[in-house]
Amino acid sequence: MVFIITAFICIIFFILCYINTGTDEKNLKSYSSYPQEVQNRIQKIEEYKNQLKIKNKTTIFLTNMMIFLVILFLVGLIIREKDFWHNFFNLSVIGQGINLFDLFVIDLLWWRHTKRIRFTKIPEKSLYQNPQKHFEAFFRAFIMYFLIALIDGFLLTFI
C-alpha cells in the first residue's frame, strides 16, 4: 500500500512540475532551481529582471515542509498503525520515495533534458546541465521528509 501511495503522489508531483513549466513566466517561478550560470544570465536580461522574484531558501523550506506535513499526515491517516516506528517508517518511505523520484526522474532525467524549462532568451541546453542545485535540493528535502516523518509519525501514533 505504501508503494502504491508513493507512486500516486509521484505521478501527481510530475504532472504539477510539467504544468508549471513551458513559458518564461512559469519558469521564472522556479528561478532558484536553475544552475548559477542560468541565474546569472537571467539577472542580466531586462525582460526577466522585471518578473524575477527571488525567494528565501528558509521560506521555501518551511513552506514545503508545511505543505508536505499536511499531505503526509492525511496519507498517514489511511495507513496509520498504533506503533510510532511503523508510522515513522511508512512516512519515511513515502517522503524519501518522493524525494528520490524528484531527484532522479524529475530533476536529472526530465528537467535537465526538456526544452520546457529553457528560457527563450537562454536556449543553450549546456547551461542547464549542472546538477548541483538538484543535489542541494535533494539533501534539504531529505532533512525535511525526515522531520515530517518524525512529527507526523508521533501525531498519528497518539491521535
TIVOPA-840965 format. One record per atom (N, C-alpha, C): residue in three letters; atom name; x, y, z. Coordinates in nm, 3 decimals. Example, Ala and Ser with C-alpha at 12.3 -4.5 7.8 and 13.67 -1.06 7.14 Angstrom:
// residues 2
R:ALA:N:1.319:-0.569:0.780 $
R:ALA:CA:1.230:-0.450:0.780 $
R:ALA:C:1.320:-0.330:0.780 $
R:SER:N:1.285:-0.225:0.708 $
R:SER:CA:1.367:-0.106:0.714 $
R:SER:C:1.290:0.003:0.787 $
***
This chain:
// residues 159
R:MET:N:0.081:-0.119:0.000 $
R:MET:CA:0.000:0.000:0.000 $
R:MET:C:0.087:0.127:0.000 $
R:VAL:N:0.196:0.125:0.077 $
R:VAL:CA:0.285:0.240:0.087 $
R:VAL:C:0.346:0.273:-0.050 $
R:PHE:N:0.383:0.169:-0.123 $
R:PHE:CA:0.446:0.192:-0.254 $
R:PHE:C:0.345:0.243:-0.357 $
R:ILE:N:0.222:0.199:-0.348 $
R:ILE:CA:0.117:0.247:-0.438 $
R:ILE:C:0.089:0.395:-0.410 $
R:ILE:N:0.080:0.430:-0.283 $
R:ILE:CA:0.058:0.571:-0.246 $
R:ILE:C:0.174:0.657:-0.293 $
R:THR:N:0.297:0.608:-0.272 $
R:THR:CA:0.416:0.683:-0.316 $
R:THR:C:0.413:0.705:-0.466 $
R:ALA:N:0.382:0.600:-0.542 $
R:ALA:CA:0.377:0.611:-0.688 $
R:ALA:C:0.270:0.711:-0.731 $
R:PHE:N:0.155:0.708:-0.666 $
R:PHE:CA:0.046:0.800:-0.698 $
R:PHE:C:0.089:0.945:-0.672 $
R:ILE:N:0.150:0.971:-0.557 $
R:ILE:CA:0.196:1.107:-0.525 $
R:ILE:C:0.304:1.152:-0.624 $
R:CYS:N:0.393:1.061:-0.662 $
R:CYS:CA:0.499:1.095:-0.758 $
R:CYS:C:0.441:1.133:-0.894 $
R:ILE:N:0.339:1.062:-0.937 $
R:ILE:CA:0.274:1.095:-1.065 $
R:ILE:C:0.210:1.234:-1.057 $
R:ILE:N:0.141:1.261:-0.949 $
R:ILE:CA:0.080:1.394:-0.931 $
R:ILE:C:0.188:1.502:-0.928 $
R:PHE:N:0.297:1.474:-0.858 $
R:PHE:CA:0.409:1.568:-0.847 $
R:PHE:C:0.467:1.598:-0.985 $
R:PHE:N:0.484:1.496:-1.067 $
R:PHE:CA:0.538:1.516:-1.202 $
R:PHE:C:0.442:1.599:-1.286 $
R:ILE:N:0.314:1.570:-1.277 $
R:ILE:CA:0.213:1.645:-1.354 $
R:ILE:C:0.218:1.793:-1.313 $
R:LEU:N:0.229:1.820:-1.185 $
R:LEU:CA:0.239:1.960:-1.138 $
R:LEU:C:0.364:2.028:-1.191 $
R:CYS:N:0.476:1.955:-1.193 $
R:CYS:CA:0.600:2.012:-1.248 $
R:CYS:C:0.584:2.041:-1.396 $
R:TYR:N:0.521:1.952:-1.467 $
R:TYR:CA:0.500:1.970:-1.611 $
R:TYR:C:0.410:2.090:-1.638 $
R:ILE:N:0.301:2.099:-1.565 $
R:ILE:CA:0.205:2.208:-1.584 $
R:ILE:C:0.268:2.344:-1.552 $
R:ASN:N:0.356:2.347:-1.453 $
R:ASN:CA:0.415:2.473:-1.408 $
R:ASN:C:0.544:2.509:-1.481 $
R:THR:N:0.565:2.452:-1.599 $
R:THR:CA:0.678:2.489:-1.684 $
R:THR:C:0.624:2.512:-1.825 $
R:GLY:N:0.713:2.561:-1.911 $
R:GLY:CA:0.673:2.573:-2.052 $
R:GLY:C:0.675:2.714:-2.105 $
R:THR:N:0.668:2.812:-2.018 $
R:THR:CA:0.678:2.952:-2.061 $
R:THR:C:0.781:3.021:-1.972 $
R:ASP:N:0.836:3.129:-2.021 $
R:ASP:CA:0.934:3.203:-1.941 $
R:ASP:C:0.873:3.248:-1.809 $
R:GLU:N:0.750:3.293:-1.814 $
R:GLU:CA:0.683:3.341:-1.693 $
R:GLU:C:0.671:3.230:-1.588 $
R:LYS:N:0.628:3.112:-1.631 $
R:LYS:CA:0.616:2.998:-1.538 $
R:LYS:C:0.754:2.955:-1.489 $
R:ASN:N:0.851:2.950:-1.578 $
R:ASN:CA:0.985:2.903:-1.542 $
R:ASN:C:1.054:2.997:-1.443 $
R:LEU:N:1.026:3.126:-1.451 $
R:LEU:CA:1.086:3.220:-1.358 $
R:LEU:C:1.043:3.195:-1.214 $
R:LYS:N:0.930:3.131:-1.196 $
R:LYS:CA:0.884:3.099:-1.060 $
R:LYS:C:0.975:2.996:-0.994 $
R:SER:N:1.049:2.921:-1.073 $
R:SER:CA:1.143:2.820:-1.022 $
R:SER:C:1.287:2.868:-1.036 $
R:TYR:N:1.305:2.996:-1.033 $
R:TYR:CA:1.436:3.059:-1.052 $
R:TYR:C:1.547:2.992:-0.970 $
R:SER:N:1.520:2.963:-0.845 $
R:SER:CA:1.624:2.908:-0.757 $
R:SER:C:1.666:2.766:-0.795 $
R:SER:N:1.588:2.698:-0.878 $
R:SER:CA:1.622:2.562:-0.922 $
R:SER:C:1.723:2.560:-1.036 $
R:TYR:N:1.743:2.674:-1.098 $
R:TYR:CA:1.831:2.679:-1.215 $
R:TYR:C:1.977:2.689:-1.173 $
R:PRO:N:2.066:2.631:-1.256 $
R:PRO:CA:2.210:2.643:-1.228 $
R:PRO:C:2.251:2.789:-1.220 $
R:GLN:N:2.357:2.815:-1.147 $
R:GLN:CA:2.404:2.952:-1.126 $
R:GLN:C:2.432:3.023:-1.258 $
R:GLU:N:2.481:2.949:-1.357 $
R:GLU:CA:2.510:3.010:-1.487 $
R:GLU:C:2.384:3.069:-1.550 $
R:VAL:N:2.274:2.997:-1.538 $
R:VAL:CA:2.146:3.043:-1.593 $
R:VAL:C:2.094:3.159:-1.508 $
R:GLN:N:2.104:3.148:-1.377 $
R:GLN:CA:2.059:3.257:-1.290 $
R:GLN:C:2.134:3.387:-1.321 $
R:ASN:N:2.264:3.376:-1.345 $
R:ASN:CA:2.343:3.496:-1.379 $
R:ASN:C:2.294:3.558:-1.509 $
R:ARG:N:2.263:3.475:-1.607 $
R:ARG:CA:2.212:3.524:-1.736 $
R:ARG:C:2.075:3.589:-1.720 $
R:ILE:N:1.989:3.526:-1.640 $
R:ILE:CA:1.854:3.578:-1.616 $
R:ILE:C:1.862:3.719:-1.558 $
R:GLN:N:1.952:3.739:-1.465 $
R:GLN:CA:1.965:3.868:-1.398 $
R:GLN:C:2.012:3.978:-1.493 $
R:LYS:N:2.074:3.941:-1.603 $
R:LYS:CA:2.123:4.039:-1.699 $
R:LYS:C:2.020:4.076:-1.806 $
R:ILE:N:1.915:3.998:-1.816 $
R:ILE:CA:1.812:4.023:-1.919 $
R:ILE:C:1.701:4.108:-1.857 $
R:GLU:N:1.687:4.228:-1.909 $
R:GLU:CA:1.595:4.326:-1.854 $
R:GLU:C:1.451:4.272:-1.845 $
R:GLU:N:1.407:4.205:-1.948 $
R:GLU:CA:1.270:4.150:-1.951 $
R:GLU:C:1.247:4.051:-1.836 $
R:TYR:N:1.346:3.969:-1.806 $
R:TYR:CA:1.334:3.872:-1.698 $
R:TYR:C:1.349:3.937:-1.561 $
R:LYS:N:1.439:4.034:-1.553 $
R:LYS:CA:1.465:4.101:-1.425 $
R:LYS:C:1.338:4.159:-1.365 $
R:ASN:N:1.252:4.213:-1.448 $
R:ASN:CA:1.128:4.275:-1.400 $
R:ASN:C:1.029:4.173:-1.346 $
R:GLN:N:1.038:4.048:-1.389 $
R:GLN:CA:0.946:3.943:-1.346 $
R:GLN:C:1.004:3.858:-1.233 $
R:LEU:N:1.130:3.877:-1.204 $
R:LEU:CA:1.202:3.791:-1.111 $
R:LEU:C:1.167:3.820:-0.966 $
R:LYS:N:1.132:3.713:-0.894 $
R:LYS:CA:1.106:3.722:-0.751 $
R:LYS:C:1.195:3.619:-0.682 $
R:ILE:N:1.300:3.667:-0.619 $
R:ILE:CA:1.393:3.576:-0.551 $
R:ILE:C:1.337:3.544:-0.413 $
R:LYS:N:1.326:3.413:-0.386 $
R:LYS:CA:1.267:3.368:-0.260 $
R:LYS:C:1.378:3.319:-0.167 $
R:ASN:N:1.357:3.339:-0.040 $
R:ASN:CA:1.449:3.296:0.063 $
R:ASN:C:1.441:3.143:0.076 $
R:LYS:N:1.557:3.075:0.083 $
R:LYS:CA:1.559:2.928:0.093 $
R:LYS:C:1.491:2.879:0.220 $
R:THR:N:1.504:2.952:0.327 $
R:THR:CA:1.438:2.913:0.452 $
R:THR:C:1.287:2.919:0.437 $
R:THR:N:1.238:3.023:0.373 $
R:THR:CA:1.094:3.037:0.350 $
R:THR:C:1.043:2.924:0.261 $
R:ILE:N:1.117:2.893:0.156 $
R:ILE:CA:1.079:2.783:0.067 $
R:ILE:C:1.076:2.651:0.145 $
R:PHE:N:1.180:2.627:0.225 $
R:PHE:CA:1.188:2.505:0.304 $
R:PHE:C:1.068:2.492:0.397 $
R:LEU:N:1.039:2.598:0.472 $
R:LEU:CA:0.928:2.595:0.569 $
R:LEU:C:0.793:2.582:0.500 $
R:THR:N:0.776:2.648:0.387 $
R:THR:CA:0.650:2.636:0.311 $
R:THR:C:0.631:2.493:0.262 $
R:ASN:N:0.736:2.437:0.202 $
R:ASN:CA:0.728:2.298:0.154 $
R:ASN:C:0.704:2.203:0.271 $
R:MET:N:0.770:2.229:0.382 $
R:MET:CA:0.752:2.142:0.498 $
R:MET:C:0.607:2.144:0.546 $
R:MET:N:0.547:2.261:0.552 $
R:MET:CA:0.407:2.270:0.597 $
R:MET:C:0.314:2.198:0.499 $
R:ILE:N:0.337:2.218:0.370 $
R:ILE:CA:0.253:2.153:0.269 $
R:ILE:C:0.262:2.001:0.282 $
R:PHE:N:0.385:1.949:0.286 $
R:PHE:CA:0.401:1.804:0.292 $
R:PHE:C:0.370:1.747:0.430 $
R:LEU:N:0.381:1.828:0.533 $
R:LEU:CA:0.340:1.785:0.667 $
R:LEU:C:0.191:1.751:0.665 $
R:VAL:N:0.113:1.837:0.602 $
R:VAL:CA:-0.032:1.814:0.592 $
R:VAL:C:-0.063:1.697:0.498 $
R:ILE:N:0.000:1.697:0.381 $
R:ILE:CA:-0.026:1.590:0.283 $
R:ILE:C:0.008:1.454:0.343 $
R:LEU:N:0.127:1.441:0.401 $
R:LEU:CA:0.167:1.311:0.455 $
R:LEU:C:0.089:1.275:0.581 $
R:PHE:N:0.042:1.374:0.656 $
R:PHE:CA:-0.044:1.344:0.769 $
R:PHE:C:-0.175:1.282:0.720 $
R:LEU:N:-0.233:1.343:0.616 $
R:LEU:CA:-0.359:1.290:0.561 $
R:LEU:C:-0.339:1.150:0.503 $
R:VAL:N:-0.229:1.130:0.435 $
R:VAL:CA:-0.197:0.997:0.383 $
R:VAL:C:-0.175:0.901:0.500 $
R:GLY:N:-0.107:0.951:0.602 $
R:GLY:CA:-0.080:0.868:0.719 $
R:GLY:C:-0.207:0.822:0.790 $
R:LEU:N:-0.312:0.901:0.783 $
R:LEU:CA:-0.439:0.859:0.843 $
R:LEU:C:-0.492:0.732:0.780 $
R:ILE:N:-0.462:0.715:0.652 $
R:ILE:CA:-0.509:0.596:0.579 $
R:ILE:C:-0.429:0.472:0.619 $
R:ILE:N:-0.299:0.489:0.642 $
R:ILE:CA:-0.211:0.374:0.664 $
R:ILE:C:-0.159:0.364:0.808 $
R:ARG:N:-0.209:0.444:0.897 $
R:ARG:CA:-0.151:0.451:1.032 $
R:ARG:C:-0.169:0.321:1.110 $
R:GLU:N:-0.076:0.305:1.202 $
R:GLU:CA:-0.078:0.192:1.295 $
R:GLU:C:-0.058:0.248:1.435 $
R:LYS:N:-0.073:0.164:1.536 $
R:LYS:CA:-0.061:0.211:1.674 $
R:LYS:C:0.084:0.236:1.714 $
R:ASP:N:0.177:0.177:1.645 $
R:ASP:CA:0.318:0.185:1.680 $
R:ASP:C:0.385:0.303:1.608 $
R:PHE:N:0.456:0.387:1.684 $
R:PHE:CA:0.527:0.502:1.627 $
R:PHE:C:0.622:0.460:1.516 $
R:TRP:N:0.700:0.355:1.541 $
R:TRP:CA:0.804:0.317:1.444 $
R:TRP:C:0.745:0.275:1.310 $
R:HIS:N:0.629:0.210:1.312 $
R:HIS:CA:0.563:0.174:1.185 $
R:HIS:C:0.518:0.300:1.111 $
R:ASN:N:0.457:0.393:1.184 $
R:ASN:CA:0.413:0.519:1.123 $
R:ASN:C:0.532:0.598:1.069 $
R:PHE:N:0.636:0.609:1.151 $
R:PHE:CA:0.758:0.679:1.109 $
R:PHE:C:0.819:0.614:0.986 $
R:PHE:N:0.830:0.482:0.987 $
R:PHE:CA:0.890:0.410:0.875 $
R:PHE:C:0.807:0.428:0.747 $
R:ASN:N:0.677:0.411:0.757 $
R:ASN:CA:0.591:0.424:0.638 $
R:ASN:C:0.597:0.565:0.580 $
R:LEU:N:0.593:0.666:0.666 $
R:LEU:CA:0.600:0.804:0.617 $
R:LEU:C:0.739:0.837:0.564 $
R:SER:N:0.841:0.776:0.621 $
R:SER:CA:0.978:0.795:0.569 $
R:SER:C:0.990:0.735:0.430 $
R:VAL:N:0.934:0.618:0.411 $
R:VAL:CA:0.939:0.554:0.278 $
R:VAL:C:0.868:0.641:0.175 $
R:ILE:N:0.752:0.691:0.210 $
R:ILE:CA:0.677:0.776:0.117 $
R:ILE:C:0.754:0.905:0.089 $
R:GLY:N:0.797:0.973:0.194 $
R:GLY:CA:0.867:1.101:0.177 $
R:GLY:C:0.998:1.086:0.100 $
R:GLN:N:1.080:0.991:0.141 $
R:GLN:CA:1.208:0.974:0.072 $
R:GLN:C:1.188:0.914:-0.067 $
R:GLY:N:1.080:0.840:-0.086 $
R:GLY:CA:1.046:0.792:-0.221 $
R:GLY:C:1.015:0.908:-0.314 $
R:ILE:N:0.938:1.003:-0.263 $
R:ILE:CA:0.908:1.124:-0.341 $
R:ILE:C:1.038:1.200:-0.369 $
R:ASN:N:1.123:1.211:-0.268 $
R:ASN:CA:1.249:1.282:-0.282 $
R:ASN:C:1.339:1.217:-0.387 $
R:LEU:N:1.351:1.086:-0.384 $
R:LEU:CA:1.433:1.015:-0.483 $
R:LEU:C:1.373:1.029:-0.623 $
R:PHE:N:1.242:1.019:-0.633 $
R:PHE:CA:1.175:1.038:-0.762 $
R:PHE:C:1.202:1.177:-0.816 $
R:ASP:N:1.193:1.277:-0.728 $
R:ASP:CA:1.218:1.415:-0.769 $
R:ASP:C:1.361:1.430:-0.820 $
R:LEU:N:1.457:1.374:-0.748 $
R:LEU:CA:1.597:1.387:-0.790 $
R:LEU:C:1.622:1.316:-0.922 $
R:PHE:N:1.594:1.187:-0.927 $
R:PHE:CA:1.634:1.108:-1.043 $
R:PHE:C:1.544:1.126:-1.165 $
R:VAL:N:1.414:1.118:-1.147 $
R:VAL:CA:1.323:1.123:-1.262 $
R:VAL:C:1.297:1.267:-1.305 $
R:ILE:N:1.253:1.351:-1.212 $
R:ILE:CA:1.217:1.487:-1.250 $
R:ILE:C:1.340:1.572:-1.278 $
R:ASP:N:1.433:1.577:-1.183 $
R:ASP:CA:1.547:1.669:-1.198 $
R:ASP:C:1.654:1.620:-1.295 $
R:LEU:N:1.705:1.499:-1.274 $
R:LEU:CA:1.819:1.454:-1.355 $
R:LEU:C:1.780:1.400:-1.492 $
R:LEU:N:1.666:1.334:-1.503 $
R:LEU:CA:1.627:1.278:-1.633 $
R:LEU:C:1.542:1.375:-1.715 $
R:TRP:N:1.436:1.427:-1.656 $
R:TRP:CA:1.344:1.511:-1.734 $
R:TRP:C:1.390:1.656:-1.740 $
R:TRP:N:1.406:1.720:-1.624 $
R:TRP:CA:1.430:1.864:-1.617 $
R:TRP:C:1.553:1.907:-1.696 $
R:ARG:N:1.661:1.836:-1.682 $
R:ARG:CA:1.787:1.875:-1.747 $
R:ARG:C:1.783:1.855:-1.899 $
R:HIS:N:1.684:1.779:-1.949 $
R:HIS:CA:1.683:1.748:-2.092 $
R:HIS:C:1.563:1.802:-2.168 $
R:THR:N:1.462:1.851:-2.099 $
R:THR:CA:1.343:1.900:-2.169 $
R:THR:C:1.361:2.047:-2.210 $
R:LYS:N:1.300:2.082:-2.320 $
R:LYS:CA:1.304:2.221:-2.366 $
R:LYS:C:1.206:2.307:-2.287 $
R:ARG:N:1.111:2.245:-2.216 $
R:ARG:CA:1.008:2.320:-2.143 $
R:ARG:C:1.067:2.412:-2.037 $
R:ILE:N:1.181:2.378:-1.981 $
R:ILE:CA:1.235:2.458:-1.871 $
R:ILE:C:1.333:2.565:-1.920 $
R:ARG:N:1.363:2.563:-2.048 $
R:ARG:CA:1.459:2.661:-2.101 $
R:ARG:C:1.390:2.793:-2.131 $
R:PHE:N:1.464:2.899:-2.109 $
R:PHE:CA:1.413:3.032:-2.137 $
R:PHE:C:1.436:3.065:-2.284 $
R:THR:N:1.343:3.139:-2.343 $
R:THR:CA:1.354:3.171:-2.486 $
R:THR:C:1.479:3.253:-2.516 $
R:LYS:N:1.523:3.335:-2.422 $
R:LYS:CA:1.642:3.417:-2.443 $
R:LYS:C:1.770:3.347:-2.398 $
R:ILE:N:1.757:3.226:-2.343 $
R:ILE:CA:1.873:3.146:-2.300 $
R:ILE:C:1.849:3.002:-2.347 $
R:PRO:N:1.857:2.975:-2.476 $
R:PRO:CA:1.819:2.843:-2.528 $
R:PRO:C:1.927:2.733:-2.518 $
R:GLU:N:2.051:2.768:-2.485 $
R:GLU:CA:2.160:2.671:-2.488 $
R:GLU:C:2.140:2.561:-2.384 $
R:LYS:N:2.123:2.439:-2.431 $
R:LYS:CA:2.098:2.324:-2.344 $
R:LYS:C:2.212:2.305:-2.243 $
R:SER:N:2.334:2.330:-2.284 $
R:SER:CA:2.450:2.305:-2.198 $
R:SER:C:2.445:2.385:-2.068 $
R:LEU:N:2.383:2.501:-2.069 $
R:LEU:CA:2.375:2.584:-1.949 $
R:LEU:C:2.285:2.522:-1.841 $
R:TYR:N:2.198:2.432:-1.880 $
R:TYR:CA:2.100:2.375:-1.788 $
R:TYR:C:2.144:2.239:-1.731 $
R:GLN:N:2.264:2.196:-1.762 $
R:GLN:CA:2.307:2.060:-1.729 $
R:GLN:C:2.368:2.043:-1.590 $
R:ASN:N:2.412:2.149:-1.527 $
R:ASN:CA:2.477:2.138:-1.397 $
R:ASN:C:2.377:2.089:-1.291 $
R:PRO:N:2.401:1.972:-1.232 $
R:PRO:CA:2.304:1.916:-1.136 $
R:PRO:C:2.321:1.963:-0.992 $
R:GLN:N:2.413:2.054:-0.966 $
R:GLN:CA:2.444:2.096:-0.829 $
R:GLN:C:2.320:2.140:-0.751 $
R:LYS:N:2.236:2.225:-0.809 $
R:LYS:CA:2.116:2.275:-0.739 $
R:LYS:C:2.021:2.161:-0.706 $
R:HIS:N:2.015:2.061:-0.794 $
R:HIS:CA:1.925:1.948:-0.771 $
R:HIS:C:1.972:1.863:-0.653 $
R:PHE:N:2.104:1.843:-0.644 $
R:PHE:CA:2.157:1.767:-0.531 $
R:PHE:C:2.141:1.844:-0.399 $
R:GLU:N:2.160:1.974:-0.403 $
R:GLU:CA:2.138:2.056:-0.284 $
R:GLU:C:1.992:2.046:-0.239 $
R:ALA:N:1.900:2.053:-0.334 $
R:ALA:CA:1.757:2.042:-0.302 $
R:ALA:C:1.725:1.904:-0.246 $
R:PHE:N:1.789:1.801:-0.300 $
R:PHE:CA:1.769:1.664:-0.251 $
R:PHE:C:1.807:1.654:-0.103 $
R:PHE:N:1.921:1.708:-0.067 $
R:PHE:CA:1.967:1.699:0.073 $
R:PHE:C:1.878:1.780:0.167 $
R:ARG:N:1.833:1.896:0.122 $
R:ARG:CA:1.738:1.973:0.205 $
R:ARG:C:1.607:1.895:0.222 $
R:ALA:N:1.560:1.836:0.114 $
R:ALA:CA:1.435:1.760:0.120 $
R:ALA:C:1.451:1.633:0.204 $
R:PHE:N:1.570:1.574:0.204 $
R:PHE:CA:1.595:1.456:0.288 $
R:PHE:C:1.570:1.492:0.434 $
R:ILE:N:1.625:1.604:0.476 $
R:ILE:CA:1.605:1.651:0.614 $
R:ILE:C:1.458:1.683:0.639 $
R:MET:N:1.396:1.750:0.543 $
R:MET:CA:1.256:1.789:0.557 $
R:MET:C:1.166:1.666:0.574 $
R:TYR:N:1.183:1.566:0.488 $
R:TYR:CA:1.097:1.446:0.496 $
R:TYR:C:1.126:1.366:0.623 $
R:PHE:N:1.249:1.367:0.670 $
R:PHE:CA:1.281:1.302:0.796 $
R:PHE:C:1.205:1.368:0.911 $
R:LEU:N:1.209:1.501:0.916 $
R:LEU:CA:1.138:1.574:1.021 $
R:LEU:C:0.987:1.553:1.011 $
R:ILE:N:0.936:1.551:0.889 $
R:ILE:CA:0.792:1.527:0.870 $
R:ILE:C:0.754:1.389:0.919 $
R:ALA:N:0.835:1.289:0.889 $
R:ALA:CA:0.806:1.153:0.934 $
R:ALA:C:0.807:1.145:1.087 $
R:LEU:N:0.899:1.218:1.150 $
R:LEU:CA:0.903:1.222:1.297 $
R:LEU:C:0.776:1.286:1.353 $
R:ILE:N:0.743:1.403:1.303 $
R:ILE:CA:0.628:1.479:1.355 $
R:ILE:C:0.497:1.406:1.327 $
R:ASP:N:0.476:1.371:1.200 $
R:ASP:CA:0.350:1.303:1.166 $
R:ASP:C:0.344:1.164:1.227 $
R:GLY:N:0.456:1.095:1.234 $
R:GLY:CA:0.458:0.963:1.298 $
R:GLY:C:0.415:0.973:1.443 $
R:PHE:N:0.463:1.074:1.512 $
R:PHE:CA:0.425:1.098:1.651 $
R:PHE:C:0.276:1.131:1.661 $
R:LEU:N:0.231:1.225:1.578 $
R:LEU:CA:0.089:1.266:1.582 $
R:LEU:C:-0.004:1.149:1.551 $
R:LEU:N:0.030:1.071:1.452 $
R:LEU:CA:-0.055:0.958:1.412 $
R:LEU:C:-0.060:0.850:1.519 $
R:THR:N:0.045:0.839:1.595 $
R:THR:CA:0.051:0.738:1.700 $
R:THR:C:-0.041:0.773:1.816 $
R:PHE:N:-0.054:0.903:1.843 $
R:PHE:CA:-0.126:0.945:1.963 $
R:PHE:C:-0.262:1.007:1.938 $
R:ILE:N:-0.313:1.002:1.816 $
R:ILE:CA:-0.450:1.054:1.795 $
R:ILE:C:-0.550:0.940:1.793 $
***
